[in-house]
Amino acid sequence: MASDRNVQDAAAYDRWLTWKHGAQVRERALRSKTGFPAAADPAALKWGDQEVLEKSLALLAPRAEELVAYFYADLFRRMPSLRKLFPGDMAPQRDRLLAALLALVQTGPELAPVLEQLGRDHRKFGVQSGQYTTVGESLIASLAHFAGAAWTPQVQQAWLERYLAAVAVMKAAAAQDDAPPFWYATVIDHVICGRDVAILRVRPHRPYPYKAGQYATIESPRLPRVWRSYSIANEPRPAQPLEFHVRAVGRRGLSDVLLQSQPGDTIRLGPPRGQVTLDGTAAGTPKLFVAGGTGWSTMKSLLRQSQREAGPVVPARLLVSCRPGEPYDPDFHQLVRSVPNLSTTLVHSAQDLGAELRSPQVHPTGLDVFLSGPAEMLTSAVTLLTSAGVPRSRIHHDSLVMSA
Ligand SMILES: NC(=O)C1=CN([C@@H]2O[C@H](COP(=O)(O)OP(=O)(O)OC[C@H]3O[C@@H](n4cnc5c(N)ncnc54)[C@H](O)[C@@H]3O)[C@@H](O)[C@H]2O)C=CC1
C-alpha cells in the first residue's frame, strides 16, 4: 500500500484514505456539513480569533502531513475536475499548503500582501471563483476530522473566518489585475555551463514588461502544471530574449526538464514578480549585492541595469558564494570587471560568506543590500547584517514561501 507521502493521483489518494481511515470515516468526512457560507462580505472581513486558531493549530500540528493528504483526497472526491489543475506529483503541493496554513494562522491579516499576490498568481492556473468554496468546505471538513472532540462551534467559526478572509483578499486582488495571467514564450537555445547549469534563453510571444532583479514562474509542457520561479538574468530591453539560469537537481523536477528543452519548445511564463529591484534606492548610495549559486542571475540583471541606466554603481560590493570550480557563468568576469568601482569577492562556503558579511567594511552607513540564493543563505545573511546594524528595511530579498 502506498504511503501518505507518495500517493500521486486521485484514485491512489482514495485508496490510501480508505485504507488509512476506513470507508465509513471517509464517507462521513465527505458528507460532513461545514456550514460554509457562499461568499464573504468584504466590508465585514473577520480574521477569526487568533488564540483559538493557534490552539487549534497546535493540536493539529503533530498530524499536519496526514491532514493535508486527507484534505486533497477529500477535495478530489468532492470535485474530481479539480485534479487537473494540480501537478502529477502532489508531494510539493502538500508541503506548500502546509506552509500556507501555518503562515495563515501565525501571521494573520499582515499576510494580506502575500495573499494578494497569491490570488493574482492563481489566475494562471485557471481557478474559478466558486472552486474556492469547495476547497474551503474540504479544508474545514478535514480540520474537523482531525480535531475530533476539540472541534467546537467556536473553533469552526475561527477557521471559517480566517479562510474566508484570506480568500476574499485573494479574489479581490485577482479581480483587479488586468495583466495577462501568463505569457507563451519560445525557447531560443540553452547553453550548458560547467557540470549542471544551463543558461536558457527564451523569447516571449508578446511584450513581457518587468524590472531588473525580478523573477518569473515557468511551466513546461514536458511537466504540466508544475510552476517554479527563476530570476530573469538580464535587464529589460525591448525585443531582447529573457535569460534564465537553471541548475539540474536530478529529481526529474522542472529544472531537469528545462535542461532538456529544445530550441522551438513553447513554455509558459507567469507574470514577473519580486522586490529585489533598484526601485526606491538612490543611485549614489552604497550597495551590497550578495549571491549564492544560481542566485547570481538576480545580481547579473541588477548589475547590467545599473550599468545601462545610472552609469557606475558607486560604491558597490559584490559577494558571490558558489561551488568550487564556479562561477558557472561565462559572462561573469567580464561583467564584474566592466562595472566601475565594483569590488568583487568570491567565496566557496557558507562559513566564508559569513566571515565576509561580518566584516565592518562590507556595511557602510546608508547601505542598500540585495540578496538572492538558497533560503538558508538569505536567513543567515539577514541575521548577520541586521545584528551589524543594517536596517531591515534596507535589505532586499524575495521570499518564495507562498509563491504559486
Ligand atoms: N535559478 C534562479 O533563478 C534562482 C535561484 N535561487 C535559489 O538559489 C539557490 C541556488 O541553488 P544552487 O545554485 O544549487 O546553490 P548552491 O547549493 O550551490 O549554494 C550556493 C551557495 O550558497 C551558500 N549557502 C548555502 N547555504 C548557506 C547557509 N546556510 N548560509 C550561508 N550560505 C549558504 C553556499 O556558500 C553555496 O556556495 C536555490 O535555492 C534557488 O532556489 C534564487 C534566486 C534565483
The ligand as an SDF file (V2000), in Angstrom:
LIG
                    3D

 44 48  0  0  0  0  0  0  0  0999 V2000
   17.9050   29.8580  -10.5200 N   0  0  0  0  0  0  0  0  0  0  0  0
   17.4380   31.0290  -10.1520 C   0  0  0  0  0  0  0  0  0  0  0  0
   16.9780   31.8180  -10.9820 O   0  0  0  0  0  0  0  0  0  0  0  0
   17.4420   31.4310   -8.7170 C   0  0  0  0  0  0  0  0  0  0  0  0
   17.6780   30.5190   -7.7260 C   0  0  0  0  0  0  0  0  0  0  0  0
   17.5730   30.8900   -6.4190 N   0  0  0  0  0  0  0  0  0  0  0  0
   17.7490   29.9410   -5.3690 C   0  0  0  0  0  0  0  0  0  0  0  0
   19.1280   29.9240   -5.1200 O   0  0  0  0  0  0  0  0  0  0  0  0
   19.5340   28.6120   -4.7890 C   0  0  0  0  0  0  0  0  0  0  0  0
   20.6200   28.3180   -5.7360 C   0  0  0  0  0  0  0  0  0  0  0  0
   20.8830   26.9700   -5.7630 O   0  0  0  0  0  0  0  0  0  0  0  0
   22.3220   26.4490   -6.1250 P   0  0  0  0  0  0  0  0  0  0  0  0
   22.8520   27.1640   -7.3010 O   0  0  0  0  0  0  0  0  0  0  0  0
   22.1950   24.9740   -6.1900 O   0  0  0  0  0  0  0  0  0  0  0  0
   23.0980   26.9130   -4.8420 O   0  0  0  0  0  0  0  0  0  0  0  0
   24.1960   26.1160   -4.0300 P   0  0  0  0  0  0  0  0  0  0  0  0
   23.5710   24.9620   -3.3370 O   0  0  0  0  0  0  0  0  0  0  0  0
   25.3480   25.8810   -4.9320 O   0  0  0  0  0  0  0  0  0  0  0  0
   24.5510   27.1820   -2.9230 O   0  0  0  0  0  0  0  0  0  0  0  0
   25.1330   28.4000   -3.2870 C   0  0  0  0  0  0  0  0  0  0  0  0
   25.9240   28.9390   -2.1390 C   0  0  0  0  0  0  0  0  0  0  0  0
   25.0560   29.3520   -1.0940 O   0  0  0  0  0  0  0  0  0  0  0  0
   25.7870   29.2950    0.0910 C   0  0  0  0  0  0  0  0  0  0  0  0
   24.9940   28.7830    1.2010 N   0  0  0  0  0  0  0  0  0  0  0  0
   24.2770   27.6530    1.2040 C   0  0  0  0  0  0  0  0  0  0  0  0
   23.7140   27.5010    2.4330 N   0  0  0  0  0  0  0  0  0  0  0  0
   24.1180   28.5290    3.1700 C   0  0  0  0  0  0  0  0  0  0  0  0
   23.8760   28.9370    4.5150 C   0  0  0  0  0  0  0  0  0  0  0  0
   23.1430   28.1960    5.3480 N   0  0  0  0  0  0  0  0  0  0  0  0
   24.4370   30.0830    4.9440 N   0  0  0  0  0  0  0  0  0  0  0  0
   25.1710   30.8180    4.1070 C   0  0  0  0  0  0  0  0  0  0  0  0
   25.4450   30.4820    2.8590 N   0  0  0  0  0  0  0  0  0  0  0  0
   24.9160   29.3560    2.3910 C   0  0  0  0  0  0  0  0  0  0  0  0
   26.9490   28.3540   -0.0840 C   0  0  0  0  0  0  0  0  0  0  0  0
   28.1140   29.0890    0.1600 O   0  0  0  0  0  0  0  0  0  0  0  0
   26.8760   27.9530   -1.5270 C   0  0  0  0  0  0  0  0  0  0  0  0
   28.1250   28.0700   -2.1540 O   0  0  0  0  0  0  0  0  0  0  0  0
   18.3160   27.7190   -4.8540 C   0  0  0  0  0  0  0  0  0  0  0  0
   17.8030   27.5920   -3.5570 O   0  0  0  0  0  0  0  0  0  0  0  0
   17.3710   28.5130   -5.7110 C   0  0  0  0  0  0  0  0  0  0  0  0
   16.0240   28.2710   -5.3560 O   0  0  0  0  0  0  0  0  0  0  0  0
   17.3460   32.1750   -6.0510 C   0  0  0  0  0  0  0  0  0  0  0  0
   17.1300   33.1250   -6.9850 C   0  0  0  0  0  0  0  0  0  0  0  0
   17.1580   32.8370   -8.3920 C   0  0  0  0  0  0  0  0  0  0  0  0
  1  2  1  0
  2  3  2  0
  2  4  1  0
  4  5  2  0
  4 44  1  0
  5  6  1  0
  6  7  1  0
  6 42  1  0
  7  8  1  0
  7 40  1  0
  8  9  1  0
  9 10  1  0
  9 38  1  0
 10 11  1  0
 11 12  1  0
 12 13  2  0
 12 14  1  0
 12 15  1  0
 15 16  1  0
 16 17  2  0
 16 18  1  0
 16 19  1  0
 19 20  1  0
 20 21  1  0
 21 22  1  0
 21 36  1  0
 22 23  1  0
 23 24  1  0
 23 34  1  0
 24 25  1  0
 24 33  1  0
 25 26  2  0
 26 27  1  0
 27 28  1  0
 27 33  2  0
 28 29  1  0
 28 30  2  0
 30 31  1  0
 31 32  2  0
 32 33  1  0
 34 35  1  0
 34 36  1  0
 36 37  1  0
 38 39  1  0
 38 40  1  0
 40 41  1  0
 42 43  2  0
 43 44  1  0
M  END
$$$$
